[in-house]
């Protein structure tokens, strides 16, 4: 009687860790989905938002490290290896590219490009780490991509090449960051993101106009940076440590569903029928992935 219990123990531990990873990534998606709310309340130019968001994100992560590490605050930064410092500016470019993409093109375009994240993460993972990707994940990602395309099909505009390229740069940088955390698990990703955030701030600062920032704007920038970079970063990287990165990228697409719901709830703007149908398709793809993988793990 004791042997079956011992045999089942690893399976139960793996199942628990997987659900923890799913919960972390879902919480990160929830944090990301609030970005539009805070930006909508701001009356600042894109470079000021860019610099303020990056600085506040880096500040929030530094405070997090102070709480976690206490007196040994330099230890996380010592864990950043040579590869980490190479990817730090790439991550900084990705932070800047996200806001620039929203400034140069429509949200619809950005959402469609963002949906390629699971595929890009899978490709980078295979090239860098030869990490095999589950076919169920890729199939579910394809379903999600079709759902997002359906969501924004009516508002998608061609000709915004600059904004689309910026959105894809953001996807590439995030994929590199995810695989960095997988390749070097001892590297402190919050410390790495502090460095990246400060780099992004330094690049945007010369073009920012902080003289026009009011107390209300400063508070909104603090919330924007702390939630969409600070909290979301910690949550997502904890999740990626527990589940495959391609699956994490797929679950992260919940952001595309939750964001319109925030707009509906706060600004009373009802999503279009296409957005509702497309959102249902994305949600179905995520559920298909989570339930299917869970059954497969249970069978093993």
C-alpha positions as CSV (number, residue, x, y, z in Angstrom):
1,X,0.0,0.0,0.0
2,X,2.9,2.4,0.7
3,X,4.6,1.8,-2.7
4,X,1.7,3.3,-4.8
5,X,1.6,6.3,-2.6
6,X,5.3,6.8,-3.1
7,X,5.0,6.4,-6.8
8,X,2.2,8.9,-7.0
9,X,4.1,11.5,-4.9
10,X,6.3,12.9,-7.8
11,X,3.2,13.1,-10.0
12,X,1.3,15.0,-7.3
13,X,4.2,17.4,-6.8
14,X,4.5,18.0,-10.5
15,X,0.8,18.6,-10.8
16,X,0.9,21.1,-7.9
17,X,3.9,23.0,-9.3
18,X,2.2,23.1,-12.7
19,X,-0.9,24.7,-11.3
20,X,1.2,27.1,-9.3
21,X,2.9,28.1,-12.5
22,X,-0.4,28.6,-14.3
23,X,-1.6,30.8,-11.5
24,X,1.5,32.9,-11.5
25,X,1.3,33.5,-15.3
26,X,-2.4,34.2,-15.2
27,X,-1.8,36.8,-12.4
28,X,0.9,38.4,-14.6
29,X,-1.6,38.6,-17.5
30,X,-4.1,40.3,-15.2
31,X,-1.4,42.9,-14.3
32,X,-0.5,43.5,-17.9
33,X,-4.2,44.0,-18.9
34,X,-4.4,47.1,-16.6
35,X,-1.8,49.1,-18.7
36,X,-4.5,50.7,-20.9
37,X,-6.4,52.0,-17.8
38,X,-3.4,53.9,-16.4
39,X,-2.2,55.2,-19.7
40,X,-5.7,56.4,-20.5
41,X,-5.8,58.6,-17.4
42,X,-2.4,60.1,-18.2
43,X,-2.1,63.3,-20.2
44,X,1.7,63.1,-21.0
45,X,3.7,62.6,-24.1
46,X,5.0,59.1,-25.0
47,X,8.6,59.7,-24.0
48,X,7.6,61.0,-20.5
49,X,5.4,57.9,-20.1
50,X,8.2,55.7,-21.4
51,X,10.8,57.1,-19.0
52,X,8.4,57.3,-16.0
53,X,7.1,53.8,-16.5
54,X,10.6,52.3,-16.8
55,X,12.0,54.1,-13.8
56,X,9.0,53.2,-11.6
57,X,9.1,49.6,-12.7
58,X,12.8,49.4,-11.9
59,X,12.2,51.2,-8.5
60,X,9.4,48.7,-7.6
61,X,11.6,45.7,-8.4
62,X,14.5,47.2,-6.4
63,X,12.2,47.6,-3.4
64,X,11.1,44.0,-3.9
65,X,14.8,42.9,-3.8
66,X,15.3,45.0,-0.6
67,X,12.5,43.1,1.1
68,X,13.6,39.7,-0.1
69,X,17.4,40.0,0.3
70,X,17.4,42.6,3.1
71,X,21.1,43.2,4.0
72,X,22.5,41.3,1.0
73,X,21.1,43.6,-1.7
74,X,24.1,43.3,-4.0
75,X,23.8,39.5,-4.3
76,X,21.1,39.4,-6.9
77,X,23.1,41.8,-9.1
78,X,26.2,39.6,-8.8
79,X,24.1,36.7,-10.2
80,X,23.8,38.5,-13.5
81,X,26.2,36.8,-15.9
82,X,27.7,38.0,-19.1
83,X,24.8,36.7,-21.2
84,X,22.4,38.5,-18.8
85,X,24.2,41.9,-19.4
86,X,24.0,41.3,-23.1
87,X,20.3,40.6,-23.0
88,X,19.6,43.6,-20.5
89,X,19.7,46.2,-23.3
90,X,17.6,43.9,-25.5
91,X,15.0,43.8,-22.7
92,X,15.3,47.6,-22.3
93,X,14.6,48.0,-26.1
94,X,11.6,45.7,-25.7
95,X,10.2,47.8,-22.9
96,X,10.5,50.9,-25.1
97,X,9.2,49.1,-28.2
98,X,6.0,48.2,-26.5
99,X,5.0,51.8,-25.7
100,X,6.3,53.0,-29.1
101,X,4.2,50.3,-30.8
102,X,1.1,51.6,-29.1
103,X,2.0,55.1,-30.2
104,X,2.8,54.3,-33.8
105,X,0.0,51.8,-34.6
106,X,-3.4,50.6,-33.4
107,X,-3.9,48.4,-30.4
108,X,-5.4,45.9,-32.8
109,X,-2.1,45.6,-34.7
110,X,-0.1,45.2,-31.4
111,X,-2.5,42.5,-30.2
112,X,-2.1,40.5,-33.3
113,X,1.7,40.7,-33.3
114,X,1.7,39.9,-29.5
115,X,-0.2,36.7,-30.2
116,X,2.9,35.3,-32.0
117,X,4.7,35.2,-28.6
118,X,4.1,31.4,-27.9
119,X,5.5,30.6,-31.4
120,X,8.5,32.9,-31.0
121,X,9.3,31.6,-27.5
122,X,9.1,28.0,-28.8
123,X,11.5,28.9,-31.7
124,X,14.0,30.7,-29.5
125,X,13.8,27.8,-27.0
126,X,14.5,25.3,-29.7
127,X,17.4,27.3,-31.2
128,X,19.0,28.2,-27.9
129,X,18.2,25.2,-25.6
130,X,16.9,22.6,-28.0
131,X,13.8,22.5,-25.9
132,X,11.0,20.4,-27.4
133,X,7.6,22.0,-27.7
134,X,4.4,20.0,-27.1
135,X,2.3,19.8,-30.2
136,X,-0.9,20.5,-28.1
137,X,0.6,23.8,-27.1
138,X,1.4,24.8,-30.6
139,X,-2.1,23.8,-31.8
140,X,-3.7,25.8,-28.9
141,X,-1.5,28.8,-29.8
142,X,-2.7,28.6,-33.4
143,X,-6.3,28.6,-32.2
144,X,-5.6,31.6,-29.9
145,X,-3.9,33.4,-32.9
146,X,-7.1,32.9,-35.0
147,X,-9.2,34.2,-32.0
148,X,-7.2,37.4,-31.6
149,X,-7.3,37.9,-35.4
150,X,-11.1,37.6,-35.2
151,X,-11.2,39.9,-32.2
152,X,-9.5,42.8,-34.0
153,X,-10.2,41.9,-37.6
154,X,-12.5,44.8,-38.1
155,X,-10.1,47.4,-36.7
156,X,-6.8,46.0,-38.1
157,X,-5.1,48.6,-40.3
158,X,-2.4,47.9,-42.9
159,X,0.4,50.2,-43.6
160,X,1.6,50.7,-40.0
161,X,4.8,48.8,-40.6
162,X,6.8,50.9,-38.1
163,X,4.4,50.1,-35.3
164,X,4.2,46.4,-36.2
165,X,7.9,46.1,-36.3
166,X,8.2,47.7,-32.9
167,X,5.6,45.3,-31.5
168,X,7.6,42.3,-32.9
169,X,10.8,43.7,-31.3
170,X,8.9,43.6,-28.0
171,X,7.9,40.0,-28.6
172,X,11.5,39.0,-29.5
173,X,13.0,40.7,-26.5
174,X,10.5,39.1,-24.2
175,X,11.1,35.7,-25.7
176,X,14.9,36.2,-25.1
177,X,14.1,37.2,-21.5
178,X,12.0,34.1,-20.9
179,X,14.6,31.8,-22.3
180,X,17.3,33.5,-20.2
181,X,15.4,32.7,-17.1
182,X,15.2,29.1,-18.2
183,X,18.8,28.8,-19.3
184,X,20.2,30.3,-16.1
185,X,17.8,29.6,-13.2
186,X,20.1,31.0,-10.6
187,X,20.1,34.4,-12.3
188,X,18.0,37.0,-10.5
189,X,15.4,38.1,-13.0
190,X,14.1,41.0,-10.8
191,X,17.7,42.4,-10.6
192,X,18.1,41.9,-14.4
193,X,14.9,43.8,-15.0
194,X,16.1,46.6,-12.7
195,X,19.1,47.1,-14.9
196,X,17.0,46.9,-18.0
197,X,14.5,49.4,-16.6
198,X,17.2,51.9,-15.8
199,X,18.6,51.5,-19.3
200,X,15.2,52.2,-20.8
201,X,14.8,55.2,-18.5
202,X,18.2,56.6,-19.5
203,X,17.4,56.3,-23.2
204,X,14.0,58.0,-22.9
205,X,14.9,60.7,-20.3
206,X,16.5,63.2,-22.8
207,X,13.3,63.3,-24.7
208,X,10.9,63.3,-21.7
209,X,9.3,66.4,-20.2
210,X,9.1,65.8,-16.5
211,X,8.3,69.5,-15.8
212,X,4.8,68.9,-17.0
213,X,4.2,65.9,-14.7
214,X,1.6,66.6,-12.0
215,X,1.3,64.8,-8.7
216,X,-1.6,62.8,-10.2
217,X,0.5,61.9,-13.2
218,X,3.4,60.8,-10.9
219,X,1.1,58.6,-9.0
220,X,-0.3,57.0,-12.2
221,X,3.2,56.4,-13.5
222,X,4.2,54.8,-10.2
223,X,1.2,52.4,-10.5
224,X,1.8,51.8,-14.2
225,X,5.4,50.8,-13.7
226,X,5.0,48.9,-10.4
227,X,2.1,46.8,-11.7
228,X,2.9,46.2,-15.4
229,X,6.6,45.8,-15.0
230,X,7.3,45.1,-11.3
231,X,4.5,42.8,-10.1
232,X,3.9,41.3,-13.6
233,X,7.6,40.5,-14.1
234,X,8.0,38.7,-10.8
235,X,4.8,36.7,-11.3
236,X,5.5,35.7,-14.9
237,X,9.1,34.6,-14.2
238,X,8.0,32.5,-11.3
239,X,5.5,30.9,-13.5
240,X,8.0,30.2,-16.3
241,X,10.2,28.4,-13.8
242,X,7.4,25.9,-13.3
243,X,5.8,25.4,-16.7
244,X,7.2,25.3,-20.3
245,X,7.7,28.8,-21.7
246,X,5.5,28.2,-24.8
247,X,2.7,27.2,-22.5
248,X,3.3,30.3,-20.4
249,X,3.2,32.5,-23.5
250,X,-0.1,31.0,-24.4
251,X,-1.6,31.5,-21.0
252,X,-0.2,35.1,-21.0
253,X,-2.6,35.8,-23.9
254,X,-5.4,36.0,-21.3
255,X,-4.2,39.7,-21.3
256,X,-6.0,40.2,-24.6
257,X,-9.3,39.0,-23.1
258,X,-9.1,40.8,-19.8
259,X,-8.1,44.2,-21.2
260,X,-11.4,44.9,-23.0
261,X,-13.3,43.8,-19.9
262,X,-11.5,46.5,-17.9
263,X,-12.5,49.1,-20.5
264,X,-16.1,47.9,-20.4
265,X,-16.3,47.9,-16.6
266,X,-14.5,51.3,-16.0
267,X,-15.3,53.3,-19.1
268,X,-18.6,51.6,-20.0
269,X,-17.4,50.8,-23.5
270,X,-19.0,47.6,-24.7
271,X,-16.6,45.4,-26.7
272,X,-17.7,44.7,-30.3
273,X,-19.3,41.3,-31.1
274,X,-16.1,40.2,-32.9
275,X,-14.1,40.9,-29.7
276,X,-16.5,38.8,-27.7
277,X,-16.3,35.9,-30.1
278,X,-12.6,36.2,-30.5
279,X,-12.1,36.4,-26.8
280,X,-14.1,33.2,-26.4
281,X,-11.9,31.5,-28.9
282,X,-8.7,32.5,-27.1
283,X,-10.2,31.4,-23.7
284,X,-11.2,28.1,-25.3
285,X,-7.6,27.6,-26.5
286,X,-6.1,28.3,-23.1
287,X,-8.6,26.0,-21.4
288,X,-7.9,23.3,-24.1
289,X,-4.2,23.6,-23.3
290,X,-4.5,23.6,-19.5
291,X,-7.0,20.8,-19.2
292,X,-5.4,18.7,-21.9
293,X,-1.9,18.9,-20.4
294,X,-3.3,18.3,-17.0
295,X,-4.9,15.0,-18.2
296,X,-1.7,14.0,-19.9
297,X,0.3,14.6,-16.7
298,X,-2.2,12.6,-14.7
299,X,-2.0,9.7,-17.2
300,X,1.8,9.7,-16.9
